Amino acid sequence: MSEHFDLVVIGAGSGGLAAAKRAASYGARVAIVEGDRVGGTCVIRGCVPKKLMVYGSAVRHQLSDAASYGWSVGAVSHDSSVLLSKVRAEVDRLNQLHIGFLEKAGVELVRGWGRFADERTVSVQNAQGEVIRKLQAERILIAVGGRPHRPEIPGAELGWVSDDMFELQQFPKQVVVVGAGFIACEFACILNGLGVQVTQLVRGDHLLRGFDLESGRAVQEAMEADGIEIRFAHSPAAIEGTPGDLSVITQSGERLPCNGVLLATGRRPFLEGLNLEAAGVAREGHRIPVDADQRTNVPHIYAVGDVTDRINLTPVAIDEGRALADTIWGHKPRQVDHNLVAAAVFSQPELSSVGLSEEAAVQRFGKDGVKVHRARFRPMSQALPARDPKVLLKLVVEAATGKVVGCHMVGEHAAEIIQMAAIAVGMGATKADFDRTMALHPTVAEEFVTMPN
């Protein structure tokens, strides 16, 4: 027997939860289908538990600096099993919290894996593949997110993907991290901070493709200075051994012994099992293409978040879900602006940016059409310990108008600072507007408003 809803959401991650709750607040009858824990990648196996680990690993730096401020801490040790256990407990708490939010919003949580039976029906299956419910809907939203992608090399199954890192009972002594993106860099720093010997293999010649190149270099310098061995132009050809006793064979034939391998080699939309063909939903490679209103090629079927593979960030998925609900059930039409989205890498030190990188600005306006202002210095927090890394602050300005088109920072609290800078950049602030802003002294952020012309 089928049940009818105004909206059926497949996937209880950030975008799906936001759309479901907002639609229900307007009076829509909503069901959300989820076969895993509620919260999605960010809450369960991504941003939240990862940043808790970042905080845990950063304590090592604080302890090493303590003597410079007169603190005698004596011998210290770290038990990663305690950190991992506490992180999992916090994830469990958040999972229950999100379930409660759905109940409070009047959204029905349907446990199981959703797949299309036809263009109006979502079939819900249990773990054994048995159909337990059929849900019919006026509109259907696909919000299943993405999954880590393993490279196709012999022994890839012996390596971890990012999801696995949160389920480990303890971190080993020596890990090889494969990848150059933000997940690879963040976990390399986390592991290094917790006392793990880290070697990072990078296929290209720089870290953090897509971010400002100079900013990425600053992160690289700090990582290497902190003891992370980064090998550029290195790719794995195979992984051999048994869990806990592995070797990575590089394409040059070098053998790297280790206790674990993290394959941080990208993510892809999680389309397996959705049976999109039954609903006539078009795919474009590994993603579902949508228009500015999140609509697929089937007018009453929508998609938000990482499954569309546009800007794969939690706040973007949330805003896409809410915009959909506001437009359809709230009768307040709006579209998400994907052109100016702040981003952060929670490496150590942090990198954060909003707007165009220097390279992207030069490509858009020409080399003579861009002026770059930067500051690079040792922050006050490191004055007494007398150590690096130096912070980098950078404004990318369109020369003809003076408009700030990019704002970048590498250093402590970079993400917090760029979040505020994003407001000014989004409003079209010029370098003169930054200059007119009174500095707040002594801070790192004041350098953004005191850079010489």
FIGUGU-204262 format. One record per residue (C-alpha): residue in three letters; x, y, z. Coordinates in pm, whole numbers, plus 50000, padded with zeros to 5 digits. Layout:
BEGIN
AlaXYZ...
***
This chain:
BEGIN
Met500005000050000Ser501385034249903Glu501395065050123His501165100349987Phe503295130550082Asp503795165749951Leu507555160149963Val509675129149998Val513365135450065Ile515915108149996Gly518835113850232Ala518945129350580Gly522105149750543Ser522495187450566Gly520585196450249Gly517825170950294Leu517235179850658Ala517115217050581Ala514605212450298Ala512415188450495Lys512155209950807Arg511605242250613Ala508915226550392Ala507165212050697Ser507195246450863Tyr505065258750573Gly502525230950628Ala503765205150378Arg503465168250464Val507055155950449Ala508855122650480Ile512625118650481Val514225085050401Glu517565074950552Gly519265041250584Asp522205054350788Arg522425077351087Val520725111251063Gly522995141050999Gly524825131750681Thr528495134850595Cys529145167050785Val527745156051119Ile528505118851112Arg531755114450920Gly532985148450808Cys533275184350924Val532145180651284Pro534115150151404Lys537085161051193Lys537255195351356Leu537015179751701Met540115159951605Val541775191951483Tyr541225207351826Gly542615176051990Ser545755175651777Ala546375213051823Val546935207652195Arg550415194652114His551405229151986Gln549945245852294Leu551885222652522Ser555125228152333Asp554695265852367Ala553795264652737Ala557335268652868Ser557685301552678Tyr554925315452898Gly556335301553223Trp554285269753245Ser555985237553347Val553875208653223Gly556335180153262Ala556125147953066Val552935143952863Ser551465115852656His548445111252433Asp546005082552396Ser544245085652061Ser541705059152164Val540295083552421Leu539935111352164Leu538335088251907Ser535885074552164Lys534835109252277Val534415121051917Arg532145091351841Ala530095098752153Glu529585134552039Val528525122651694Asp526005099151857Arg524625128452058Leu524255149851747Asn522565121251561Gln519905119151831Leu519595156951835His518825157951462Ile516245130351501Gly514575151551766Phe514615181951538Leu512775162251269Glu510155150651516Lys509665185951647Ala509295198851290Gly506645172751209Val508765154550951Glu508345116650935Leu511665098350944Val511475066550737Arg514265042150814Gly515655024150511Trp517275030150174Gly515255049749920Arg515175042349548Phe512835052349268Ala510075028049172Asp508765053248921Glu508775090948881Arg506275095949166Thr507145067049396Val510055061049632Ser510505025149738Val512105020350080Gln514234989350135Asn515794974450444Ala519424962950467Gln518454929450310Gly516984946750004Glu513374939350096Val510774966150018Ile509234977650345Arg507315008550232Lys506305027349921Leu505985065149938Gln504225085749674Ala504915122849649Glu503965154249463Arg507645163249472Ile510795143249542Leu514155156749654Ile517415137649603Ala519855147149879Val522035116249918Gly525395134349921Gly528675118649819Arg531055090849916Pro534865087949917His536375074849594Arg539115048249604Pro541735048449330Glu541755017749110Ile545055002649217Pro545904967649345Gly545334965649719Ala543194996949739Glu540814978249970Leu543634976850228Gly543625014750260Trp541265036650457Val538995063350317Ser538105093650526Asp534955077050666Asp537095049750820Met539245073751020Phe536445080851267Glu535835043851333Leu539425034551421Gln540035023951779Gln543475039851784Phe545805057451542Pro548955038151444Lys552545050451452Gln553125055751079Val550625065350808Val550885073450438Val548325099050322Val547525099149951Gly546095131349810Ala546585168949791Gly543115182049870Phe541685196250190Ile540775162050337Ala544305148950281Cys545945179950429Glu543615181650726Phe544125145450823Ala547885147850766Cys547975176351019Ile545645158651263Leu547705126951260Asn550985145851282Gly549695165851577Leu548765133751756Gly552275120051718Val551835098851404Gln554665099051149Val553085110950825Thr554235108550464Gln551945125550212Leu552005115449846Val550905142249600Arg550455134749231Gly551005170849119Asp553385198449219His551335217049482Leu548715212649751Leu545105223849761Arg544185227749396Gly541435253449353Phe542675275549636Asp544975305449597Leu548385291449502Glu550415313449737Ser548105304150025Gly548565267349948Arg552335271849948Ala552145288050292Val550245257950427Gln552795234650268Glu555725252850430Ala554095250350772Met553245213550732Glu556795204950629Ala558265225850911Asp556095206251153Gly557545173251038Ile555155161150767Glu557055146550472Ile555345157450149Arg556445140149829Phe555305157449512Ala555045139649178His554405107249369Ser551445084249316Pro550715049849460Ala550825020449220Ala549734994149474Ile549254986649843Glu550574953949982Gly550634936150316Thr548124930250591Pro546194955450806Gly548654972351039Asp551674961350837Leu551444976650490Ser553664989450215Val552775015349955Ile554475008749622Thr554905041349432Gln554805044049054Ser558585048549060Gly558925014949236Glu559775028349582Arg558405008649877Leu557075028750175Pro556385007950487Cys553585020050715Asn550845009250952Gly548005024750757Val547165042550431Leu544595070350398Leu543285073250042Ala542045109150032Thr541655109249656Gly538335126749611Arg534615120949653Arg531775113349415Pro527985116749431Phe526365085849583Leu524065075349297Glu524355037649338Gly521035021049412Leu518845051449345Asn517425035749026Leu517255069948859Glu516295053648530Ala512895043748670Ala512085080648721Gly513775092848404Val516245114748598Ala519235123948381Arg522835119448492Glu525835138948375Gly528855117148442His528835110048815Arg526455138448906Ile522835149148875Pro522575182248686Val520025207748808Asp518915242748713Ala519065273848932Asp515945262049119Gln517525227949201Arg515205211048947Thr516355180548750Asn515165172848399Val512005158348559Pro509985189148668His508825175949008Ile512155159749107Tyr514915180849260Ala518455176049388Val520605195549634Gly524045193049788Asp526985171249694Val524945148949463Thr524895178249218Asp528695181849250Arg528805219649220Ile530075234949546Asn530285206149792Leu530005224750121Thr527505220050402Pro526205256150415Val525615255250039Ala523525223450065Ile521545238350354Asp520795270350164Glu519825250849852Gly517385229950056Arg515865260150227Ala515625279749902Leu513705250949746Ala511215250150032Asp510895288050045Thr510165289449674Ile507605261349652Trp505815260449986Gly506705294450132His505805313149811Lys508975333949855Pro510935325749538Arg514705327849569Gln517795311949420Val521135303949580Asp524095325349479His526985301549413Asn529335328949297Leu530695340249632Val531135312049882Ala533705313050160Ala535745281450214Ala538215268850471Val540835241950510Phe541285231950874Ser544915223750829Gln547455236251083Pro547665265051014Glu544185271150875Leu543595284150526Ser540435303250446Ser539315324050151Val536405341049983Gly536235353049624Leu538825349249352Ser542325335449395Glu545125356449251Glu545365332148959Ala541615333448886Ala541595371448909Val544475374448662Gln542665350848427Arg539515372448448Phe540975407648449Gly544455402848302Lys547785406448481Asp547715444648468Gly544085444948581Val544845430248924Lys546625444849224Val547615422449515His548165434549870Arg549695410750122Ala551135408650470Arg553355380450596Phe554625380750951Arg555025361151273Pro551865365851481Met552015378651838Ser550925344651966Gln554315331651850Ala556405361051972Leu557495344352296Pro557845308952160Ala559725325651871Arg558605300351616Asp556785299451285Pro554585294851092Lys554115330250972Val550615341350887Leu549635352750537Leu546925378350471Lys546105387450114Leu543695410249931Val543165406049556Val541855438249404Glu540465447149061Ala542745475848960Ala540195495248755Thr537585497949031Gly539525491649351Lys537005464449435Val538245436149656Val537505404549457Gly539415380049678Cys540345377850044His542675350450170Met544325341350497Val546595314050631Gly546955314051006Glu545255308551339His541495315951333Ala541595322250956Ala538125307650904Glu536585329351176Ile538145360651028Ile537265352950665Gln533635346350762Met533365383050859Ala535415395050563Ala533015376350335Ile530265400950428Ala532335430450306Val533455412649990Gly529875402249917Met528725438349948Gly531305449549694Ala533755466349931Thr536765483749779Lys540325485649907Ala539475521250014Asp536605507550225Phe539025484050397Asp541475512950448Arg538765534850607Thr537985507950864Met539655515051197Ala542055487751304Leu541415467151616His544825464451783Pro546635441751857Thr545075415451632Val546075396151324Ala542885406751144Glu543795443751165Glu546375437650892Phe543515434850643Val542685471650701Thr546225485050733Met547885471350419Pro549715498750224Asn548535507549874
***
